[in-house]
Amino acid sequence: MTAAKTLQISDDLQRIIDARHHDPFSVLGKHIEKGKTVVRAYIPHAEEVTIAEGNLVMQRIPETDVFVWEGKAELPDHYRFIWKDKDSLHQHITYDPYCFSSQVADFDRHLFNEGKHRHAYRILGSHIHEVDGVGGVLFAVWAPNAERISVVGDFNRWDGRVHTMRVHGSSGIWELFIPNIEAGTLYKYEIRNRHSGEILLKSDPYGQQFELRPNTASIVPKAEPYKWNDQKWIDTRQKADWLHAPMSIYEVHLGSWLRGSEGELLNYRELAHKLVDYVIEMGFSYIELLPITEHPYDGSWGYQTTGYYAPTSRYGTPDDFRYFINYCHERGIGVLLDWVPAHFPKDAHGLARFDGTPLYEHEDPRRGEHLDWSTLIYNYGRHEVRNFLLSSAVYWIEEFHIDGLRVDAVASMLYLDYSRTDWIPNEFGGRENLDAIQFLRELNTVVHGDFPGVLVMAEESTSWPQVTRPIEIGGLGFSMKWNMGWMNDTLSYISKESIYRKYHQNMLTFSMLYAFTENFLLPFSHDEVVHGKRGMLNKMPGDEWQQFANLRVLYAYMFTHPGKKLLFMGTEFGQGTEWNSATSLDWYVLDYPSHQGVQRLVKDLNHLYHNTPALHHYDFDWQGFDWVDCHDAENSILVYLRKSEDDVLIVAINYTPVPRHDYRIGVPEAGQYKELLNSDAECYGGANLGNGERDLIAEEMAWMDKPYSMLITIPPLGAVIFKPINTAVEEMSENVVDSTGVVKTKTTKKKATKSKK
C-alpha cells in the first residue's frame, strides 16, 4: 500500500472536496490505474474506513476526508465500506454508491429530452430500486444548468458533500443509486449553479410524497402496488357514452367540507365514507376535488402547486388517497381532479429558478410571470417542461385512476397579453401563446388516445373558438368547457330585484344563441362564493322568503338548461355565508326547514336529471331543446322543452313573486300532462302553489308556435316541470330528514297509464 504522505490531491479530488464535481464517478469508486485497483471514497464524517470485502484498510489523505486504497486484490463489482463515525465512533456498513453503473437508460433520456416520455415519473424522482441484488433508492432529476447536484437527507446529515450525483451530458439528467436506504426516507436536492456558484435546496419536482407543511422535504415512496378493486368501474368508463350521459358534479375542498370534532383535518379514508355516502344520497354522480396536489400554503386551496406528482399529505398518504378513489368507484362515483398547468408559485423549495436559472419558467417576466397571482408561467416551448406536465397528467390517471382533469386558468395560458399591458407578441405578431396551444392539444391527444372515457375539462373564460372541438379541425380537443358566460349572466340576472328583471330577460335567453357551439358544463363553483361575492343564498334579492325561492328557482333553471352540472359544496343547502377554507361548512343551518328544503330540491333535481333522458341525452345538441316562449319579458316568464327521442319535458319558470294562474302555454302533443316537480312545493320550503296531483289536459288550440296548449299555474318565483302522462314514469318520493340533517329519500317508480288521444 502506498504511504499516505505520497498521496496527492488532484484537481478532480479538490472539486470533490469542494462539492463542485459534475461526475464524481470519474474520481470516486473503483478504478484500474497503472495495472492496480484503486478505490477512492469521500466520507466527511468518517474517522476510519475499511473495505469489508478483504478487510482492506483505506488511507486518509492528510487534512481531508478522502480515503484511498490501492493494490492487487480482486474486489467484487459491488463492495461495502465499514466506517466509524468521527463524533460517536458508531460503526456503519454500506455499499459504495459509486460502484454502481448508470441506471437511467439512454432511450429514456432521449424520449424525455424530446418531450415524448409519457411515463417520465417512472424514471425521474426517487424510486425503490435493486441492482444485482442490492436494494436502495434510485434518484434522478433534470437540472441542465447545475454544476453539481447532491441528494441530501437524514441518511447523510443533509450534507451536500456526501452523495453527489452524476450527469448524463447534454440531457441535463442527473442520477445516483444510493444503496441501503428505504421507503419513507426524507430527502431534497442540493444544487450548485454552474455560473454563479449559488447553492439551492430543492424538493423533488417528481416527488410522489412530501412532508406535512410547513416542512417541505420529499419522501421516498413505497414500491408495493396498491390493490385496486375498481376494474368494473374502469371497464364501464372505457365504454361509456359520456356525451349523452348525465353528469352532475359536486365540487369539494377536502379541508373544509367536514372537519373533526376539534377542527382537525380528516384523513382521505374517513372522508371517503362520509363524503361518498352524502354524494350518493344527494344524487351527484361525480366528485371534483379542488387541487389535492401538494402545496405549501393552505390559503391557495391547492392552486399554487409545488408537488405535481403527490397528493397532499394534509389528509394522509398516497395510498390513503388511492383508497378514497377506489371507494368512490366501488360505489359508482367518478372522481375529477382540479389540475393546474398554468402557473406555479415562487417558493424557494419549488420549481422557481430550479437550478439557479429560469428552467421551468421564462427568463423575461413579460412571458414568465402572472402579476395578478404573483406566480410563474411554464415555458411550454421547452420539451422537458412540456414532458413534466404531460407525464403528470398521465400519472394521476394511471397511478390513481382519476376519471378526469379540470384544467384551471386555460385563458391565462392561451393569451400572451392575459391581464398585462406589457407583453411580447408571438412570432407572427399575435397575442396567442402558440406553445401553450400546442401543449393543450398534445395533452388532450394523449389523454383521449390512451385513456378512453377519461375527461379533460377547460376552465376557459373567453370566446376562444372550438375549445371542445377535435384537434384535426382546429380545435383544442377538450371534452368540455365551463360555461362562464352562462354563469355570469345568470347570476347577474337573478341578483336583480324582480321588478327590474323584465328589462334584462335577454341575459337568460342569450345563452341559447351559443349553447351548442361547445360541449358546455354549467358551473356554480367555489369562485362564486369567495372574495366578497357572498354565498349563493345571499346573492338573492328580497326578503328571506324571496331569497330561498330565488335560489330554488335558480337551481331548477340550471338543472333543466342544456349542459352538464356542477355545484360547489355548501351551495346545495343554501349556506348563506361565504366559503371559508379554514373551517367546516355551516352544516348547522340544516336545522332550519328552509335550508332543508333547498337541499331536498337539489337532491330531487339530481335524481330527475339522471333518470330523465330528456334532461341529459342532448345536453350538447339542439335536438334536446326548444323554446316555447322566451318573449314574455313583461311577466319574466320562460317556457321551454327538453327532449330526447322518446322523452319530452315542459319547463315553465316565473321569475317574479306574482303567481300566474291560468297561464296558457303551448305543448307539442295532445293528452294529459302531469306536474313532475314544483320548486314551490311545501317539502322544498315553498307555499305549495302549483298544479298538484291534477291532470292537465292539452287542448287542440295552437299557442306559442305549438299545435296544442293548456292552462297551468306557475307559482311565484317558481319553476314547474311537466311531462305527458302517456310517456311518463311517475316518481314517488318519501323524504325524511335524519338526525344529522341529511335528507333520506326513498324513491319508487311506476309506469303511468297511457292516455287516449
C-alpha positions in Angstrom: 0.0 0.0 0.0 1.3 3.5 -0.9 2.1 5.6 2.1 -0.3 8.3 2.9 2.3 11.1 2.7 2.7 10.4 -1.1 -1.0 10.7 -1.9 -1.7 13.9 -3.8 -4.9 16.0 -4.1 -5.6 16.3 -7.8 -7.8 19.0 -9.3 -10.6 16.4 -9.6 -10.3 15.4 -6.0 -10.3 19.0 -4.9 -13.5 19.6 -6.8 -15.0 16.5 -5.0 -13.9 18.1 -1.7 -15.4 21.4 -2.7 -18.6 19.7 -3.8 -18.3 21.1 -7.3 -17.7 18.0 -9.4 -20.3 17.1 -12.1 -19.1 13.5 -12.5 -18.0 12.0 -9.1 -17.9 8.5 -10.7 -14.8 9.5 -12.6 -13.0 10.1 -9.4 -14.7 8.0 -6.6 -15.3 4.3 -6.6 -13.2 1.6 -8.1 -10.8 2.2 -11.0 -7.9 0.4 -12.7 -4.9 2.7 -12.8 -1.4 1.6 -14.0 -2.3 -2.1 -13.5 -3.6 -1.6 -10.0 -7.0 -1.4 -8.4 -7.7 2.0 -6.8 -10.7 2.8 -4.6 -11.4 6.3 -3.5 -14.1 7.4 -1.1 -15.1 10.8 0.2 -16.9 10.4 3.6 -16.8 13.7 5.5 -18.0 12.2 8.8 -15.7 9.2 8.9 -12.8 8.6 11.4 -11.6 5.5 9.6 -12.8 3.4 6.6 -12.3 -0.2 5.7 -13.3 -2.1 2.6 -15.3 -5.0 4.1 -14.5 -7.5 1.3 -10.9 -8.4 2.3 -10.8 -6.2 5.3 -8.8 -3.6 3.4 -7.9 -0.5 5.4 -8.2 2.7 3.4 -5.8 5.6 4.0 -6.9 9.1 4.6 -5.3 11.9 2.5 -4.0 14.2 5.2 -6.2 17.1 6.2 -9.1 15.7 4.1 -11.9 13.3 4.4 -10.8 11.5 1.2 -9.9 7.8 1.7 -7.8 5.8 -0.7 -6.9 2.1 -1.2 -4.8 0.7 -4.0 -3.4 -2.7 -4.6 -3.7 -6.0 -6.5 -6.6 -7.6 -4.5 -9.6 -8.7 -6.5 -12.7 -6.7 -5.4 -16.3 -7.6 -6.4 -18.2 -5.2 -8.6 -20.2 -4.1 -5.6 -18.3 -3.8 -2.3 -19.0 -2.3 1.1 -17.4 0.2 3.4 -17.1 -0.2 7.1 -16.6 3.2 8.6 -16.5 4.7 12.1 -18.3 8.0 12.8 -16.0 10.8 14.0 -18.4 12.0 16.6 -19.7 8.8 18.2 -17.3 6.2 16.8 -20.5 4.4 15.8 -19.8 1.8 13.1 -21.6 1.9 9.8 -21.6 -0.5 6.9 -22.9 0.3 3.5 -22.2 -0.3 -0.2 -20.2 2.3 -2.0 -22.8 4.2 -4.2 -20.0 4.9 -6.7 -19.5 1.2 -7.6 -22.8 1.0 -9.4 -23.3 1.7 -13.1 -25.8 4.1 -14.6 -29.4 3.0 -14.1 -31.2 5.5 -16.4 -31.3 4.2 -20.0 -30.2 6.2 -23.0 -33.6 5.6 -24.5 -35.5 7.1 -21.6 -33.2 10.2 -21.6 -33.7 10.6 -25.3 -37.5 10.4 -25.0 -37.5 12.9 -22.1 -35.4 15.4 -24.0 -37.7 15.1 -27.0 -40.7 15.8 -24.7 -42.3 12.4 -25.6 -41.8 10.4 -22.4 -45.3 9.9 -21.1 -44.0 8.0 -18.1 -41.2 10.3 -17.1 -42.3 9.9 -13.5 -41.1 6.3 -13.6 -37.6 7.5 -14.4 -37.2 10.8 -12.6 -37.8 11.3 -8.9 -37.0 8.7 -6.3 -37.8 5.0 -6.6 -37.1 1.9 -4.6 -34.6 0.1 -6.8 -32.4 -3.0 -6.8 -29.1 -3.5 -8.6 -27.6 -7.0 -8.7 -29.5 -8.0 -5.6 -28.5 -4.8 -3.7 -31.5 -2.7 -2.6 -31.7 1.0 -2.3 -33.2 4.1 -3.9 -32.5 5.5 -7.4 -32.7 9.3 -7.6 -32.9 11.2 -10.9 -33.5 14.9 -11.6 -33.4 17.2 -14.5 -31.3 20.4 -14.0 -29.1 21.2 -17.1 -27.5 24.3 -15.6 -26.2 22.8 -12.4 -22.5 22.4 -11.8 -23.2 19.8 -9.1 -26.2 18.2 -7.5 -26.3 16.1 -4.3 -29.0 14.1 -2.7 -29.3 15.2 1.0 -31.3 13.8 3.8 -31.2 12.4 7.3 -29.2 9.5 6.0 -26.2 11.8 5.3 -26.9 14.6 7.8 -28.2 16.8 5.0 -24.6 17.2 3.9 -24.3 18.0 0.2 -20.7 16.7 0.0 -21.6 13.1 0.6 -23.9 11.9 -2.2 -23.1 13.9 -5.3 -24.8 12.8 -8.5 -23.6 12.0 -12.0 -24.9 14.0 -15.0 -25.6 12.5 -18.4 -24.1 15.1 -20.7 -26.4 17.4 -22.5 -29.5 15.6 -21.4 -29.3 17.6 -18.1 -30.4 14.5 -16.2 -28.6 13.7 -13.0 -28.8 10.3 -11.2 -27.5 8.4 -8.3 -28.3 5.0 -6.8 -27.9 5.1 -3.0 -27.9 1.6 -1.5 -29.3 0.7 1.9 -31.9 3.4 2.2 -35.7 2.7 2.2 -39.1 4.0 1.5 -40.1 6.8 3.9 -36.7 8.4 3.7 -36.7 12.2 3.7 -34.6 13.9 1.0 -34.0 17.0 -1.1 -31.6 18.0 -3.9 -28.8 20.4 -3.1 -28.0 22.2 -6.4 -24.9 24.3 -7.2 -25.4 26.6 -10.2 -22.5 26.3 -12.7 -22.4 30.0 -13.5 -22.9 31.8 -10.2 -22.0 29.1 -7.6 -25.3 29.7 -5.9 -26.4 26.8 -3.6 -30.1 25.9 -3.7 -32.0 23.3 -1.7 -35.0 22.0 -3.7 -37.8 19.5 -3.2 -38.0 16.8 -5.9 -40.2 18.1 -8.9 -41.2 14.4 -9.5 -41.6 13.7 -5.8 -44.6 11.4 -5.1 -44.9 12.2 -1.4 -44.0 15.2 0.8 -43.7 16.1 4.4 -46.7 17.8 6.1 -46.5 21.6 5.6 -44.7 23.7 6.7 -41.9 21.2 6.2 -41.0 20.6 2.5 -38.8 17.6 2.2 -39.7 14.9 -0.4 -40.3 11.4 0.8 -39.2 8.2 -1.0 -42.4 6.4 -1.9 -43.1 2.8 -1.2 -42.7 0.3 -4.0 -45.6 -2.1 -3.3 -48.5 -1.6 -5.7 -51.9 -0.7 -4.4 -54.5 -3.4 -4.6 -57.3 -1.8 -6.6 -60.8 -3.2 -6.7 -62.4 -0.9 -9.3 -61.8 -2.8 -12.6 -65.6 -3.0 -13.2 -65.7 0.8 -13.0 -62.7 1.3 -15.3 -64.2 -1.1 -17.9 -67.5 0.7 -17.8 -65.8 4.1 -18.1 -64.0 3.0 -21.2 -67.2 2.1 -23.0 -69.4 4.9 -21.6 -71.1 7.4 -23.9 -70.4 10.4 -21.7 -71.7 12.9 -24.3 -75.2 11.6 -23.8 -74.9 10.5 -20.2 -76.0 12.6 -17.1 -73.2 14.3 -15.3 -73.8 16.1 -12.0 -70.6 17.2 -10.2 -70.1 18.0 -6.6 -67.1 20.3 -6.3 -65.3 19.8 -3.0 -62.4 21.3 -1.0 -61.5 18.3 1.3 -60.1 20.5 4.0 -63.4 22.4 4.7 -66.2 20.1 3.6 -66.1 18.5 7.0 -63.6 18.6 9.9 -63.2 16.6 13.1 -64.7 17.5 16.4 -61.6 19.5 17.3 -61.5 21.2 14.0 -58.8 18.9 12.7 -58.5 17.8 9.1 -59.8 14.3 8.3 -57.9 11.5 6.6 -58.7 10.6 3.0 -60.2 7.3 4.2 -62.5 9.0 6.7 -63.6 11.5 4.0 -64.2 8.7 1.5 -67.0 7.1 3.6 -68.6 10.3 4.8 -68.4 12.2 1.5 -69.4 9.4 -0.8 -72.4 8.4 1.3 -73.5 12.1 1.2 -72.9 12.4 -2.6 -74.9 9.3 -3.3 -77.7 10.5 -1.1 -77.8 13.8 -2.9 -77.8 12.2 -6.3 -74.5 13.6 -7.7 -72.5 11.3 -10.0 -69.1 12.9 -9.7 -66.9 14.5 -7.1 -64.5 17.2 -8.3 -61.7 17.9 -5.9 -60.0 21.3 -5.7 -56.3 20.6 -6.2 -55.0 18.0 -3.9 -51.6 18.2 -5.5 -49.1 19.1 -2.8 -49.0 22.8 -2.0 -47.3 24.9 0.8 -50.0 27.4 1.5 -53.4 26.4 2.7 -54.9 29.7 1.5 -54.1 28.9 -2.1 -56.7 26.0 -1.9 -54.1 24.0 -3.8 -53.9 26.2 -6.9 -50.3 27.1 -6.1 -48.9 23.7 -6.6 -45.3 22.5 -5.8 -45.9 18.7 -5.9 -47.3 17.8 -9.3 -47.0 14.1 -8.6 -48.0 14.0 -4.9 -51.4 14.0 -3.2 -51.1 16.5 -0.3 -50.0 14.9 3.0 -52.6 17.1 4.8 -55.1 14.2 4.5 -52.8 11.2 4.6 -50.6 9.1 2.4 -50.8 8.4 -1.4 -52.3 5.0 -0.6 -54.9 6.7 1.6 -55.9 8.8 -1.4 -56.0 5.7 -3.6 -58.4 4.2 -1.1 -60.6 7.3 -1.4 -60.8 6.9 -5.2 -61.2 3.2 -5.1 -64.1 3.6 -2.6 -65.7 6.2 -4.9 -65.5 3.8 -7.8 -66.9 0.9 -5.9 -69.9 3.0 -5.0 -70.4 4.2 -8.6 -69.0 7.8 -8.1 -66.4 9.3 -10.5 -63.5 11.5 -9.3 -62.3 14.5 -11.2 -59.1 16.4 -10.2 -58.5 20.1 -10.5 -55.1 20.3 -12.2 -53.0 23.4 -12.6 -50.6 23.6 -15.5 -51.0 27.3 -16.0 -48.7 28.6 -13.2 -46.6 27.7 -10.2 -45.5 29.6 -7.0 -42.2 31.2 -6.3 -41.5 29.2 -3.1 -37.8 28.7 -2.6 -38.0 24.9 -2.4 -40.1 24.6 -5.5 -39.6 24.9 -9.3 -38.8 28.6 -9.4 -35.2 29.0 -10.8 -34.8 25.4 -10.0 -31.1 25.1 -11.0 -30.4 28.8 -10.5 -31.8 29.7 -13.9 -35.3 30.1 -15.2 -35.6 26.4 -16.0 -39.4 25.7 -15.9 -40.4 29.4 -16.5 -39.4 32.1 -19.0 -36.5 34.4 -18.2 -38.5 37.5 -19.3 -41.2 38.3 -16.7 -43.4 39.6 -19.6 -43.8 36.0 -20.6 -42.9 34.2 -17.4 -44.9 35.8 -14.6 -48.5 36.3 -13.6 -48.5 39.6 -11.8 -52.1 39.1 -10.5 -51.2 35.9 -8.7 -47.5 36.5 -8.1 -46.8 33.2 -9.8 -44.6 32.0 -12.6 -45.7 30.7 -16.1 -44.4 27.5 -17.6 -42.2 27.6 -20.6 -44.4 25.4 -22.8 -42.0 25.6 -25.7 -39.3 23.6 -23.8 -39.6 19.9 -24.4 -38.7 18.8 -20.9 -41.2 21.3 -19.3 -44.0 20.1 -21.5 -43.0 16.5 -20.7 -43.1 17.3 -17.0 -46.7 18.4 -17.3 -47.9 15.7 -19.7 -46.3 13.0 -17.5 -48.1 14.5 -14.5 -51.5 14.2 -16.3 -50.7 10.5 -17.2 -49.6 9.9 -13.6 -52.8 10.8 -12.0 -54.9 8.8 -14.5 -52.7 5.7 -14.4 -51.5 5.6 -10.8 -54.6 7.0 -9.1 -57.4 6.0 -11.6 -58.6 9.6 -11.8 -61.6 9.9 -14.2 -60.9 13.4 -15.5 -58.8 16.6 -15.2 -60.2 20.0 -14.9 -57.5 22.3 -16.4 -57.5 25.6 -14.4 -57.0 29.0 -15.9 -56.8 28.0 -19.5 -57.4 31.6 -20.7 -54.2 32.6 -19.0 -52.4 30.0 -21.0 -53.9 30.9 -24.4 -53.2 34.6 -24.4 -49.8 36.3 -24.1 -51.4 39.5 -23.0 -53.6 37.9 -20.4 -54.0 40.5 -17.6 -51.0 42.5 -18.6 -50.2 45.6 -20.7 -46.5 44.9 -21.2 -46.2 41.7 -23.2 -44.3 40.1 -26.1 -46.2 39.0 -29.2 -45.7 35.6 -30.8 -43.5 35.1 -33.9 -46.4 36.2 -36.1 -47.1 39.3 -34.1 -50.2 37.9 -32.4 -51.4 37.6 -28.8 -51.8 33.8 -28.9 -49.4 31.6 -26.9 -48.6 29.1 -29.7 -46.5 26.9 -27.4 -49.4 26.7 -24.9 -51.8 25.8 -27.7 -49.5 23.0 -28.8 -49.2 21.7 -25.3 -53.0 21.7 -24.7 -53.6 19.9 -27.9 -50.9 17.3 -27.0 -52.4 16.9 -23.6 -55.9 16.1 -25.0 -54.5 13.9 -27.7 -52.6 11.8 -25.1 -55.4 11.6 -22.6 -58.2 10.8 -25.0 -56.0 8.4 -27.0 -54.5 6.4 -24.2 -57.4 6.5 -21.7 -60.8 6.2 -23.3 -63.6 7.6 -21.2 -61.3 10.0 -19.2 -62.4 13.6 -19.5 -60.4 16.8 -19.8 -62.4 20.0 -19.0 -61.3 23.5 -19.6 -61.9 26.4 -17.2 -61.8 28.9 -20.1 -63.5 32.3 -19.7 -63.1 33.9 -23.1 -64.7 33.3 -26.5 -61.7 31.3 -27.8 -63.3 29.2 -30.6 -63.5 25.4 -30.7 -62.2 24.6 -27.2 -64.1 21.3 -27.3 -63.8 20.6 -30.9 -61.5 18.0 -32.5 -57.8 18.9 -33.0 -57.9 17.8 -36.6 -60.4 20.6 -37.5 -58.5 23.3 -35.5 -60.0 22.7 -32.0 -58.2 22.4 -28.7 -59.7 18.9 -28.1 -61.1 19.3 -24.6 -64.1 17.2 -23.6 -66.0 20.0 -22.0 -65.7 23.7 -21.3 -67.0 25.6 -18.2 -69.8 27.9 -19.4 -68.6 31.1 -17.6 -70.8 33.3 -19.8 -73.9 31.5 -18.7 -72.8 31.6 -15.1 -72.1 35.3 -15.1 -75.3 36.3 -17.0 -77.5 34.0 -14.8 -76.1 35.3 -11.5 -76.3 38.9 -12.7 -80.0 38.4 -13.7 -81.0 36.5 -10.5 -79.4 39.1 -8.3 -81.6 41.9 -9.6 -84.9 42.8 -7.8 -87.7 41.0 -9.6 -89.3 44.3 -10.6 -86.4 45.0 -12.9 -85.9 41.6 -14.4 -88.3 42.3 -17.3 -85.7 44.7 -18.7 -83.0 42.0 -18.6 -84.7 38.9 -19.9 -82.0 38.7 -22.7 -79.5 37.8 -20.0 -81.2 34.4 -19.7 -82.1 33.9 -23.4 -78.7 34.9 -24.8 -77.1 31.6 -23.7 -79.2 29.7 -26.2 -77.5 31.6 -29.0 -74.2 29.8 -28.3 -75.2 26.9 -26.0 -74.3 24.2 -28.6 -71.1 25.8 -30.0 -69.1 23.9 -27.4 -69.7 21.0 -25.0 -70.6 23.1 -22.0 -70.7 22.4 -18.3 -72.8 24.8 -16.2 -70.8 25.8 -13.0 -71.7 27.4 -9.8 -68.2 26.9 -8.4 -66.1 27.9 -5.4 -65.1 31.1 -7.3 -68.7 32.4 -6.9 -68.8 32.2 -3.1 -65.5 33.9 -2.1 -63.7 37.2 -2.1 -66.7 39.3 -1.2 -69.1 37.7 -3.7 -71.2 36.4 -0.9 -72.8 32.9 -0.5 -75.3 31.8 -3.1 -78.3 32.4 -0.8 -77.2 36.0 0.0 -76.7 36.8 -3.7 -80.5 36.5 -4.0 -82.6 39.7 -3.7 -85.6 40.3 -1.5 -86.7 39.2 2.0 -85.8 35.8 3.4 -88.7 34.1 1.6 -87.8 35.5 -1.7 -84.1 34.7 -1.2 -84.9 31.0 -0.7 -87.4 31.0 -3.5 -85.0 32.6 -5.9 -82.3 30.1 -5.0 -84.7 27.2 -5.6 -85.8 28.6 -9.0 -82.1 29.2 -9.9 -81.3 25.6 -9.4 -84.4 24.4 -11.2 -83.3 26.5 -14.2 -79.7 25.2 -14.0 -80.8 21.5 -13.9 -83.2 22.0 -16.9 -80.8 24.1 -19.0 -78.7 22.2 -21.6 -75.2 21.3 -20.3 -73.7 19.1 -17.6 -73.9 20.4 -14.0 -71.5 21.5 -11.2 -72.3 22.8 -7.7 -69.8 23.7 -5.1 -70.2 22.2 -1.7 -72.5 24.1 0.7 -74.4 25.7 -2.2 -76.7 22.7 -2.3 -78.2 23.6 1.0 -78.0 27.3 0.7 -75.2 28.2 3.0 -75.5 31.9 3.5 -72.0 32.9 4.4 -69.1 32.9 2.1 -67.0 29.8 1.9 -64.2 29.7 4.5 -61.5 27.2 3.6 -60.2 27.1 7.2 -63.4 25.7 8.7 -66.1 23.2 8.0 -69.2 24.1 6.1 -72.1 25.5 8.1 -73.9 22.2 8.4 -75.8 23.5 11.4 -78.1 25.5 9.0 -79.8 22.2 8.2 -81.6 22.5 11.5 -83.8 25.0 9.7 -86.6 23.9 7.3 -85.8 26.4 4.6 -82.2 25.1 4.2 -83.6 21.5 4.3 -85.9 22.4 1.5 -83.1 23.7 -0.7 -81.1 20.5 -0.1 -84.2 18.3 -0.8 -84.8 20.2 -4.0 -81.2 19.7 -5.3 -81.5 16.1 -4.4 -84.7 15.7 -6.4 -83.4 17.7 -9.3 -80.4 15.4 -9.4 -82.5 12.3 -9.4 -84.8 13.8 -12.1 -81.9 14.8 -14.2 -80.2 11.4 -14.0 -83.4 9.4 -14.6 -84.9 11.5 -17.4 -83.2 11.3 -20.9 -84.9 14.5 -22.0 -82.8 16.4 -19.4 -79.4 14.9 -20.4 -79.2 13.0 -23.6 -78.8 16.0 -25.8 -77.0 18.4 -23.5 -74.7 19.4 -26.4 -77.2 19.4 -29.3 -80.1 21.5 -30.5 -82.2 18.3 -30.7 -82.5 18.4 -26.9 -84.0 22.0 -26.6 -86.8 24.0 -28.0 -88.2 27.4 -26.9 -91.9 27.5 -26.3 -91.9 31.1 -25.1 -88.9 33.3 -24.4 -90.6 36.7 -25.2 -92.8 37.2 -22.1 -90.4 39.6 -20.5 -93.2 41.7 -19.1 -94.1 38.8 -16.7 -90.5 37.5 -16.5 -91.5 34.0 -17.6 -89.6 31.4 -19.7 -91.2 28.3 -21.1 -89.1 25.7 -23.0 -88.9 22.0 -23.9 -86.2 19.5 -23.1 -86.3 16.5 -25.4 -84.8 13.1 -26.3 -86.1 10.6 -29.0 -88.7 9.1 -26.6 -89.0 11.7 -23.9 -90.1 15.3 -23.5 -90.5 17.7 -20.6 -92.0 21.2 -20.5 -90.4 23.7 -18.1 -92.1 26.9 -17.1 -90.3 29.4 -14.8 -91.7 32.5 -13.2 -89.0 35.0 -12.0 -91.4 37.3 -10.2 -93.1 37.0 -6.8 -96.5 37.2 -8.6 -98.4 33.9 -9.1 -99.6 33.2 -12.6 -102.9 31.4 -12.7 -104.4 30.0 -15.9 -101.3 30.8 -17.8 -101.5 29.3 -21.2 -98.5 27.5 -22.7 -98.0 25.7 -25.9 -97.3 22.0 -25.8 -96.1 19.5 -28.5 -98.8 16.9 -28.2 -102.4 16.4 -27.1 -103.4 14.4 -24.0 -102.8 14.6 -20.3 -99.8 16.2 -18.6 -98.5 15.7 -15.1 -96.5 18.1 -12.9 -93.3 16.2 -12.1 -91.6 18.9 -10.0 -92.6 22.2 -8.4 -89.9 24.3 -6.8 -92.6 26.0 -4.7 -93.7 22.7 -3.1 -94.1 22.6 0.6 -91.4 20.0 1.0 -88.9 22.4 -0.5 -89.9 25.3 1.8 -92.4 26.8 -0.6 -96.1 27.8 -0.4 -97.3 24.7 -2.3 -98.9 26.8 -5.0 -98.9 24.8 -8.3 -100.8 22.2 -10.2 -100.8 19.5 -7.6 -101.8 16.0 -8.5 -104.5 17.0 -11.0 -104.0 16.0 -14.6 -103.7 18.8 -17.1 -105.4 18.4 -20.4 -103.9 19.8 -23.6 -106.4 21.4 -25.9 -106.3 21.5 -29.7 -105.5 25.2 -29.6 -102.3 26.3 -31.3 -100.2 28.5 -29.0 -96.7 29.7 -28.9 -96.0 28.0 -32.3 -97.2 24.7 -30.9 -100.2 22.8 -32.1 -101.7 22.3 -28.6 -101.9 24.3 -25.4 -103.0 24.0 -21.8 -103.6 26.3 -18.8 -101.3 26.0 -15.9 -100.4 27.7 -12.6 -96.8 29.0 -12.3 -96.0 29.7 -8.7 -94.3 32.9 -7.6 -90.5 32.8 -8.0 -91.1 29.2 -9.0 -90.4 26.6 -11.6 -92.7 23.8 -12.7 -91.8 20.8 -14.8 -94.4 18.8 -16.7 -94.5 15.6 -18.7 -97.0 13.9 -20.9 -98.6 11.1 -19.0 -98.5 8.7 -22.0 -94.7 8.7 -21.8 -94.2 9.5 -18.2 -92.7 7.5 -15.5 -94.0 8.8 -12.2 -91.6 9.1 -9.3 -92.9 8.7 -5.8 -90.6 10.0 -3.1 -90.8 9.9 0.6 -88.4 12.4 2.1 -87.2 12.0 5.7 -84.6 14.2 7.5 -82.3 12.2 9.8 -80.7 13.4 13.0 -77.7 14.9 11.1 -79.9 17.0 8.8 -79.3 14.8 5.8 -82.3 14.1 3.7 -83.1 10.5 3.1 -85.2 9.7 0.1 -87.0 6.5 -0.8 -88.0 6.5 -4.4 -90.2 4.1 -6.3 -91.3 4.2 -9.9 -94.4 3.0 -11.7 -95.4 3.2 -15.3 -98.1 5.6 -15.9 -101.3 4.7 -17.8 -101.3 5.8 -21.4 -103.9 8.4 -22.2 -106.3 8.2 -25.2 -105.9 10.7 -27.9 
